[in-house]
Amino acid sequence: MPDQTQPANEKLQPLQVLKYILGGTCIYAAVLVTLAQLFVTAL
């Protein structure tokens, strides 16, 4: 089992990195939107 999971993990690493990058950009966009809303309400 460990021999089979190691290559699978190696194949899934790029997908996990892409998911991490996409998730990070989504969170970053959400933070920018909330900051923009706070800035607009402050004005």
Number of C-alpha atoms within 10 A of each C-alpha: 5 7 7 8 10 11 11 11 12 10 11 12 12 11 12 12 11 12 12 12 12 12 12 12 12 12 12 12 12 12 12 12 12 12 12 12 12 11 10 9 8 7 6
